[in-house]
Amino acid sequence: MESDIAAFLGPVDRAMRSFTKEGKPASAVTLTRLYNTRVEDLCDALTSKARIPRWFAAIEGELKLGGAYQIKGNAGGTITACTPPTHFAATWEFGGAVSWIEVTLASEGGNARLALEQTAIREDHWTQFGPGAVGIGWDLGLMGLGQHIASAATSDHAALEACMGSEDGKTFMRGSSELWRAADVAGGEDPAAARARSDRTIAFFRGEVPPDVTHPGAGS
């Protein structure tokens, strides 16, 4: 990973909002980023079983409306909406918890804008970790997607995993966590509580959280 962390984190806009879903308190994180490609190509990168492993992880299942999928070492779920090349949605089931993802694509000045939203019921993991619990993972995913779109590269997942333990990797996670803390505050969270959740999240990703703290759960 390059040391210029801002070059990876800067192009992404982040937001957090809270509301009621199915009669329960819920929150959603949203990431948006502009990619230098056509909407059709970006949609293919996001939905093709041949291309997803090149920037994210191996995936199995039927990537069509009503189909079930499973990402290796990550979430699985069901495709609940699919209108290529501009929209798809799915359940995101991980660690016994269910959340929901929705992706919208739009043309903008010859480029393609991605908006990804993940919604979760506010339970214990959210109270502990806040939006960074899923946001850091999505930041990594969108970074890999950007590299793939720019050069048709295939991510070296082993090298990326090793890099996360390096100083560059730790700097990336800290920078991502700080940006999600700011989004948490902008979304209405008390600044002190947002800081505590951000610190707890980054500590967990660094392997520093005591074992009695619950895993942050969802995310990419």
The 8 nearest C-alpha neighbors of each residue, nearest first, counted from 0:
[[1, 2, 167, 162, 168, 159, 4, 3],
 [2, 0, 3, 4, 167, 6, 7, 168],
 [1, 3, 4, 167, 0, 170, 5, 171],
 [4, 2, 5, 1, 6, 7, 0, 167],
 [3, 5, 6, 7, 2, 171, 8, 1],
 [6, 4, 8, 9, 7, 3, 174, 10],
 [5, 7, 4, 3, 9, 8, 10, 1],
 [8, 6, 5, 4, 9, 142, 10, 3],
 [9, 7, 5, 6, 10, 11, 4, 175],
 [8, 10, 5, 11, 6, 7, 12, 4],
 [11, 9, 8, 32, 12, 7, 6, 33],
 [12, 10, 32, 9, 31, 8, 30, 13],
 [13, 11, 31, 30, 32, 10, 14, 9],
 [14, 12, 30, 29, 182, 11, 31, 179],
 [15, 13, 29, 182, 28, 30, 16, 12],
 [14, 16, 28, 186, 27, 182, 183, 29],
 [15, 17, 186, 27, 26, 28, 14, 18],
 [18, 16, 26, 25, 27, 15, 19, 186],
 [17, 19, 25, 24, 26, 20, 16, 27],
 [20, 18, 24, 23, 25, 22, 21, 17],
 [21, 19, 22, 23, 25, 24, 18, 120],
 [22, 20, 23, 19, 24, 25, 120, 18],
 [21, 23, 20, 19, 24, 25, 18, 120],
 [22, 24, 20, 19, 21, 25, 120, 121],
 [25, 23, 19, 121, 120, 18, 20, 22],
 [26, 24, 120, 121, 18, 19, 119, 17],
 [27, 25, 17, 16, 119, 118, 18, 121],
 [26, 28, 118, 117, 16, 15, 119, 17],
 [27, 29, 15, 117, 116, 14, 130, 118],
 [28, 30, 116, 14, 115, 13, 15, 27],
 [31, 29, 13, 115, 12, 114, 11, 116],
 [32, 30, 114, 12, 113, 11, 115, 29],
 [31, 33, 11, 113, 112, 10, 34, 12],
 [32, 34, 112, 111, 113, 110, 35, 31],
 [35, 33, 111, 36, 110, 112, 32, 145],
 [34, 36, 110, 111, 33, 37, 149, 148],
 [35, 37, 110, 34, 111, 40, 38, 41],
 [36, 38, 40, 39, 111, 110, 41, 109],
 [37, 39, 111, 41, 40, 106, 42, 105],
 [40, 38, 42, 37, 41, 84, 43, 83],
 [39, 41, 43, 37, 42, 38, 44, 36],
 [42, 40, 44, 38, 43, 39, 45, 37],
 [41, 43, 45, 39, 40, 84, 44, 38],
 [42, 44, 40, 46, 47, 45, 41, 39],
 [45, 43, 41, 50, 42, 46, 47, 51],
 [46, 44, 42, 43, 51, 47, 41, 50],
 [45, 47, 43, 44, 42, 48, 51, 62],
 [48, 46, 49, 50, 43, 44, 51, 45],
 [49, 47, 51, 50, 46, 58, 52, 59],
 [48, 50, 47, 51, 52, 53, 44, 46],
 [49, 51, 53, 47, 44, 52, 48, 54],
 [50, 52, 53, 48, 55, 54, 47, 49],
 [53, 51, 56, 57, 55, 54, 50, 49],
 [52, 54, 153, 50, 51, 154, 55, 56],
 [53, 55, 143, 154, 144, 52, 51, 153],
 [56, 54, 52, 51, 140, 53, 143, 57],
 [57, 55, 52, 71, 58, 51, 70, 54],
 [56, 58, 52, 71, 70, 51, 59, 55],
 [59, 57, 70, 69, 71, 56, 48, 52],
 [58, 60, 69, 68, 70, 57, 61, 48],
 [59, 61, 68, 67, 62, 69, 58, 66],
 [62, 60, 66, 63, 67, 68, 59, 65],
 [61, 63, 66, 60, 68, 46, 78, 64],
 [64, 62, 66, 61, 65, 78, 81, 67],
 [63, 65, 78, 66, 81, 80, 79, 62],
 [66, 64, 78, 79, 77, 63, 67, 80],
 [67, 65, 61, 63, 78, 64, 77, 62],
 [66, 68, 77, 60, 76, 61, 78, 65],
 [69, 67, 60, 75, 59, 76, 61, 77],
 [70, 68, 75, 59, 58, 74, 71, 60],
 [71, 69, 58, 73, 74, 75, 57, 72],
 [70, 72, 57, 73, 58, 56, 69, 74],
 [73, 71, 70, 74, 56, 69, 57, 75],
 [72, 74, 70, 71, 93, 219, 75, 69],
 [75, 73, 93, 92, 70, 91, 69, 76],
 [76, 74, 69, 92, 68, 70, 91, 93],
 [75, 77, 90, 91, 92, 68, 67, 89],
 [76, 78, 67, 90, 89, 66, 79, 65],
 [77, 79, 89, 65, 64, 66, 80, 88],
 [80, 78, 89, 88, 65, 64, 77, 81],
 [81, 79, 88, 87, 64, 78, 82, 89],
 [80, 82, 87, 64, 86, 83, 88, 63],
 [81, 83, 86, 87, 85, 84, 80, 64],
 [84, 82, 85, 86, 81, 42, 87, 39],
 [83, 85, 42, 39, 82, 86, 38, 104],
 [86, 84, 104, 83, 103, 82, 105, 42],
 [87, 85, 103, 82, 102, 83, 81, 104],
 [86, 88, 81, 80, 102, 101, 82, 103],
 [89, 87, 101, 80, 79, 100, 78, 102],
 [90, 88, 78, 79, 77, 100, 99, 91],
 [89, 91, 99, 76, 77, 98, 100, 92],
 [90, 92, 98, 99, 76, 97, 74, 75],
 [93, 91, 97, 75, 74, 76, 96, 90],
 [92, 94, 74, 96, 95, 217, 91, 97],
 [93, 95, 96, 216, 92, 217, 74, 97],
 [94, 96, 93, 92, 97, 216, 217, 74],
 [97, 95, 93, 94, 92, 98, 217, 216],
 [98, 96, 92, 91, 93, 90, 95, 99],
 [99, 97, 119, 91, 118, 90, 92, 96],
 [98, 100, 90, 118, 91, 117, 89, 119],
 [101, 99, 117, 89, 116, 88, 90, 91],
 [100, 102, 88, 116, 115, 87, 117, 89],
 [103, 101, 115, 87, 86, 114, 88, 116],
 [102, 104, 86, 114, 85, 113, 115, 101],
 [105, 103, 85, 113, 112, 86, 114, 38],
 [104, 106, 112, 111, 85, 107, 38, 103],
 [107, 105, 111, 110, 38, 112, 109, 108],
 [106, 108, 110, 109, 111, 105, 112, 33],
 [109, 107, 110, 106, 111, 112, 35, 33],
 [108, 110, 107, 106, 37, 111, 36, 35],
 [111, 109, 35, 107, 36, 108, 37, 106],
 [112, 110, 106, 38, 34, 37, 105, 33],
 [111, 113, 33, 105, 104, 32, 34, 106],
 [114, 112, 104, 31, 32, 103, 33, 115],
 [113, 115, 31, 103, 102, 30, 104, 116],
 [116, 114, 102, 30, 29, 101, 31, 113],
 [115, 117, 29, 101, 100, 28, 27, 102],
 [116, 118, 100, 27, 28, 99, 101, 29],
 [117, 119, 27, 99, 98, 26, 100, 116],
 [120, 118, 98, 25, 26, 121, 27, 99],
 [119, 121, 25, 24, 122, 26, 23, 118],
 [122, 120, 25, 125, 24, 119, 26, 123],
 [121, 123, 125, 124, 120, 126, 119, 24],
 [122, 124, 126, 125, 127, 121, 213, 128],
 [125, 123, 127, 126, 215, 122, 128, 213],
 [126, 124, 129, 128, 127, 123, 122, 121],
 [125, 127, 123, 124, 128, 129, 122, 121],
 [128, 126, 124, 125, 196, 123, 129, 199],
 [127, 129, 196, 125, 200, 132, 126, 124],
 [128, 130, 125, 131, 196, 126, 132, 127],
 [131, 129, 132, 134, 133, 179, 28, 183],
 [130, 132, 134, 133, 179, 176, 135, 129],
 [133, 131, 130, 215, 128, 134, 200, 129],
 [218, 134, 132, 131, 136, 135, 217, 130],
 [133, 135, 131, 137, 136, 132, 130, 138],
 [136, 134, 138, 137, 131, 133, 175, 139],
 [135, 137, 219, 139, 138, 134, 133, 218],
 [136, 138, 140, 134, 139, 219, 135, 141],
 [139, 137, 135, 141, 136, 140, 134, 142],
 [140, 138, 142, 136, 137, 141, 143, 135],
 [139, 141, 137, 143, 142, 138, 55, 144],
 [140, 142, 144, 138, 143, 139, 137, 145],
 [141, 143, 139, 145, 140, 144, 7, 138],
 [144, 142, 54, 146, 140, 145, 141, 147],
 [143, 145, 141, 147, 54, 142, 146, 148],
 [146, 144, 142, 148, 143, 147, 149, 141],
 [145, 147, 149, 143, 144, 148, 150, 142],
 [146, 148, 151, 152, 144, 145, 150, 149],
 [149, 147, 145, 146, 151, 150, 144, 36],
 [150, 148, 146, 147, 145, 151, 35, 152],
 [149, 151, 152, 147, 148, 146, 145, 153],
 [152, 150, 147, 148, 149, 153, 146, 53],
 [153, 151, 147, 150, 154, 146, 53, 148],
 [152, 154, 53, 54, 147, 155, 151, 52],
 [153, 155, 54, 53, 156, 152, 143, 55],
 [154, 156, 158, 157, 159, 153, 53, 54],
 [155, 157, 159, 158, 154, 160, 56, 55],
 [156, 158, 160, 159, 155, 161, 162, 154],
 [157, 159, 161, 155, 156, 160, 162, 154],
 [160, 158, 162, 156, 161, 157, 155, 163],
 [161, 159, 157, 163, 162, 158, 156, 164],
 [160, 162, 158, 159, 163, 164, 157, 165],
 [163, 161, 159, 165, 164, 160, 168, 158],
 [162, 164, 168, 160, 161, 165, 169, 159],
 [165, 163, 162, 161, 168, 169, 166, 160],
 [166, 164, 162, 168, 167, 163, 169, 161],
 [165, 167, 169, 168, 170, 164, 163, 162],
 [168, 166, 170, 165, 169, 2, 171, 0],
 [169, 167, 163, 171, 165, 166, 170, 162],
 [168, 170, 166, 172, 171, 167, 173, 165],
 [169, 171, 167, 173, 168, 172, 174, 166],
 [172, 170, 168, 174, 169, 173, 4, 175],
 [173, 171, 175, 169, 174, 170, 176, 168],
 [172, 174, 176, 170, 175, 171, 169, 177],
 [175, 173, 171, 177, 172, 176, 170, 178],
 [174, 176, 172, 178, 177, 173, 135, 171],
 [175, 177, 173, 179, 174, 178, 131, 197],
 [178, 176, 180, 174, 179, 175, 173, 181],
 [179, 177, 181, 175, 180, 176, 174, 182],
 [178, 180, 182, 176, 181, 131, 177, 183],
 [179, 181, 183, 177, 178, 182, 193, 197],
 [180, 182, 178, 184, 179, 183, 185, 177],
 [183, 181, 179, 185, 14, 180, 184, 15],
 [182, 184, 180, 186, 181, 185, 188, 15],
 [183, 185, 188, 181, 187, 186, 182, 190],
 [186, 184, 182, 187, 183, 181, 188, 15],
 [185, 187, 183, 16, 15, 184, 182, 188],
 [186, 188, 184, 185, 189, 183, 16, 17],
 [189, 187, 184, 183, 186, 190, 193, 192],
 [188, 190, 192, 191, 193, 184, 187, 183],
 [191, 189, 193, 192, 184, 194, 188, 183],
 [192, 190, 194, 193, 189, 195, 188, 196],
 [191, 193, 195, 189, 194, 190, 196, 188],
 [192, 194, 190, 196, 191, 195, 180, 197],
 [195, 193, 197, 191, 192, 196, 190, 198],
 [194, 196, 192, 198, 197, 193, 199, 191],
 [197, 195, 128, 199, 193, 194, 198, 129],
 [196, 198, 194, 200, 199, 195, 180, 176],
 [199, 197, 195, 201, 200, 196, 202, 194],
 [198, 200, 196, 202, 197, 201, 195, 128],
 [201, 199, 197, 203, 128, 202, 198, 132],
 [200, 202, 204, 198, 203, 199, 205, 197],
 [203, 201, 207, 205, 199, 200, 204, 208],
 [204, 202, 208, 206, 200, 205, 201, 207],
 [203, 205, 201, 206, 202, 200, 207, 172],
 [206, 204, 202, 203, 207, 201, 169, 164],
 [205, 207, 203, 204, 208, 202, 209, 201],
 [206, 208, 202, 203, 205, 209, 204, 201],
 [207, 209, 203, 202, 206, 210, 212, 199],
 [210, 208, 211, 212, 207, 203, 206, 213],
 [209, 211, 212, 208, 213, 214, 207, 206],
 [210, 212, 209, 213, 208, 214, 203, 207],
 [213, 211, 210, 209, 214, 208, 127, 215],
 [212, 214, 215, 211, 124, 210, 127, 216],
 [215, 213, 216, 212, 124, 203, 94, 210],
 [216, 214, 132, 124, 128, 213, 217, 200],
 [215, 217, 214, 94, 93, 218, 124, 132],
 [218, 216, 133, 93, 215, 219, 132, 94],
 [133, 217, 219, 136, 137, 132, 134, 216],
 [218, 136, 137, 133, 73, 140, 217, 74]]
